[in-house]
Amino acid sequence: MTPQVFEARIVEWARQQPDVEALVQIGSRVQSGGVVDGWSDWDYHLIVRNPSRYLNALWPVKIAPCWCAHYEKTERGVVKLSAIFEGGLEADFIPLAAWQMKLVYWAMARPGLGRIYPDALRRGIANTRLVVGPGYKVIMGGSAWENRLGALSVNWPDRDLSLMDFQSHIAAFWRHAVWVQKKCFRGESRAALRWQQVELTDHVYALLAEEARLAGSRARPEARKAEQWLSPKRLSQTAIETGTDQRVLARALLSQINLFEEVCRSVAESRNFTLPDYSAVAGWLREKLTKLLNES
């Protein structure tokens, strides 16, 4: 299949579904300045009356020969199906309840009422602006949905990282740093490597994104397009080499600790947050890791 044929099949399939109210394409293929190459996937908001109908991995075969399909819950709390089709073509679909998205866009168009919106609605607005705001194309839905999505052009205050979230990221980082160190010293290097790359890196990038946002950059979650919004200094600091060797792991953990402490101070100063004192655990980790690296 050519990309054009693949796109046509997706649209044709969507038009045949009686409960699909709108199909909205998002992602790099429709973003201004988006980089599209042979490895780019396709991303869609599938706005339907009955999302439960699409919470299975069976229907993608009706679009094109499908090699595999996988559902997962994203960082933003929505369910996404990622399907790999013949030829390695990939498409991500997020089934969304039409009534919920109508509410989100209605509320988004009225930021003056934001103070009375429940937190779940505010999160929905923030998440929608994050993934749809950079660029979209209404494939199905007509003028009604074009008008709804026009709310994305309305100025809306950024959703700041809360003090509670800030403190949670810090506590989680130090807890997991100790865990990584223990696994490393125990000789469970692969467990240490996995946890270092998954848990520690996640908390580091959450605060890096907040730091970049405060500096005026358009930061993305999950380190997406980080090469575009990290400062040259942070790009260098995040180029941390790691592996299963005990000393390599120890050096990588020390680098992450140094970077994390620096970013925490930066965010705390910018937001006027009180920085929790984790000097005891930081000192213990540095002592153990430095001793290991100095051993002959």
N, C-alpha and C positions, 0 to 999 in steps of 0.2 A: 504494500500500500504506500502511496505517496502521502505526505502530510495533508495535502488538499483533500484527497479521498477520505482519509481518516477523519478529518474535521467534518466533512459532509456526512459521514456515517453517524457521528455523534449527534449532529443536528437532526438528521432524519429519525434516529431512534427517539430522541426527546420529543419530537413533534407527534409521534405515535402514542405517547403516554398520556392518557386522559387527565391525569391529576397533576401534570407538570404545568405550573403557572408561569414559570420563567426559567430561563437558562442564561446565567450570567458568567461570561468568561472573565477570569482574572489572571494574575501572574504576568511573567515577563513577556509573553507573546502579545499582550495588549497594553503594556505599560509604555509610557513615553520614555524613550531612551533604553528600553529593555533590551538586553543582549539575547538574541535568539540564534541558536545554532542547531546542529544535528542532535545534540543531547538534550535539548529543551523539552520539557513535558507540557501537557495541557492541563489547565486548572479551571474548574467550574464550580459555581454555586448552583446546585440543583434545587430550585425552590418549588416545593410540592405540597399538596394538601395532606398527604399521608406519608411522612418520612419512614415509618416502620416498614413500609413495603420495599424499601431499598436497603434495609439493614441486613443484607445477605450478599454473598459473593457470586450469585448465580446469574444475575441479569446482564453483566458486562458482555457475556458471550453473544448477546443479541445485537451488540454493536459491531463486533468484529471478532475473529479468532483470538481467544484470550488465553495467554500462557499461565497467568496467575492473578489473583485478586486478594487484597488484604485490607481488613478493616482495623482501624486503630483510633483511639481517642487522642486528639491533639492537645498541645499545651494550652490551648484556649478553650478546652472543654467541649469541642464539637467532634462528632464522629466523621471520619474521612475514609473513603474507599480509594485505594490506589490500585490501579489495574495495569498490568503489562500485557500489551497486545502483540500480535504477530509482527516480527521485525524489530522488537524492542521498543515500540512506541508506548509511551506511558501517559495515562490520564488520571488525574485526581478529581474525585467528585465529593462534594460535601452536601448531603441531603439536608435541607432546612425547611422547617414548617412555614408555609406561606403566611399564616396569621402572625407568627412571631416576627418575621422579617418586615411585614407591613407595619407592625408596632415599632420595631427598631428604627425604620426610616422615618416614620411619623414623628417619633420622639427626637430623632437626630435633627430634624428640621426646626426644632423648638428648643434651642439650648437654654433659653431664659427660664424654662421650667425644670432644668436639670437638677436643681436642689431638691425637688420633691420626687425625683425618679428613684425607684428602688435600686439597690446596688447591682442586682442581676441585670437590670435594663441598662445601667451605665456601663457595665462590663461588655454587654452585647454591642453597644454603640462603639465603645473603644476598639473592640476586636474587629468589628466590621470596617471601621475607618482604617484600621491597620492593614487589613488584607485587600480591601476593595478600593480604598482611597487612592493608592498609587496608580491605578488604571483599571478600566473594565470595559466590557462590551456587552450590551444586552442582545443576546442572540435570539431569545424568545421572550415574549412578554409585552412587546409593543410600547406605546406611549405611556401607559399606566405605570409600568415599571421604570421606564426612562425617567418619568417625573419623580418617582419615589427616590431613585438613586441620585437625583439632583441634590438631595440633602447632603451629600458628601462634600459639596462646595460651600456649605455653611460653616463659618468659623465655629470651632468647638474646642473648649479648653482641653489640653493634654491631661491624660490620666497619670498623675504623679505616682511615683513609687512611695507607698506609705511607710511611715516609721516602723510599723509592725512588720511589713514585708522586708524592709531593710535589715532589721534586727534578726528576722528569721533566716535570711540568706547568710548572715554572718555566723549565727549559731550553728547552722547546718554545715557550713564550710569547715569550721574547726572540728566539729564532731566527726565528719567524714575524713578529714586530714589525719586525725589520730587513727582511724580505722585503716586507712591506706598505709600509714607507717607501720602499724602492727603486722599487717599482712605481708608487707615488704620484708620486715625483719624475720618473720616466721618462715620465709621462703615460699610463700604463696604469691609469687610475683605476678601471675596472670590475673588473679583476683584483684590484687592491688592496682594493676594497670587498668583493668576494666573500670574499677570504681573511681580511679583518678580521672579517667577520660570522660566518664559519664557524670558522676555526681559533682566532683570538684569543679570541673570545667563549666558545668551548668550554672553554678552559683557565681563563678568568676564573671561569666559573660552577662549574667543578669545585671550586675553592678557596672560592668563596662558599658552596657547599653544605656544605663541611666546616666553615667558620667558623660557619654557622648551626646545624649539628648540635652543635658543641661548646658553643653557647650554649643548647642545649636545644630547638631547633626541629626539626620533622619536615621536613627538607629533602628535595627530590626531585631526581633527576638531570635533565640536559638542560633545566634552568630550568623544569621543570614546576611549575605552581602557585607560581612564585617570588613572586608578589604576596602570598602568604600567609605565606611564611617569611623573606623578606628584611626586615631592619630598615628603618625609615623612612630612615635615612641611606643605606643601600645601595640602596634603591629610587630615591632621588634620584640617586645616583652612576651607576646603570646606565641612566638615561634619557639615553643618549648619542645625539645627533643626528648622522647621517652622510649621505653622498651622494657623487656623482661629482666634485664640485668639489674641486680640489686642497687648498684651504685648509680646507674642511669636513672632508675626510679627515684632514688634519694635526691639527686640533683634536680630532677624535674619537680619534685614536691617542694623543695626549697624555693625554686623559681616561682612556683604558683603561690606559695605563702608570701613571698616578697611582693609580688604583683598584687595579690588580693589586699594586703594591708595598705598598700599605696592607694588603690582605687577606693577602698573604704574611707580613708581619710579625705580623699578628694570629694566624694559624694557627701560625706557628713558636713564638710565645710560649706559646700554649695547649698545644701538644704538646711543648714543650721540644726542638724541632728546631733544628739549626744552619742558619741561612739562608745559602745560597750567595751569593757576592759577584758581582753582575752590574752593579755601579756603572759600569763602563767602558762597556758597551754602552748602559746607560740614559742616561748622560751624553752619549754621542755622538748618540743619537736625539733627546734633548731639544734639543741644540745645533742640529741640522739642522732640526728641525721648528719651533723658535722662530724661527730665521733666516728661514724661509719665511714664517711668519705676520707677521713684522715688515717684510717687504719691501713697498714701496709698490706 
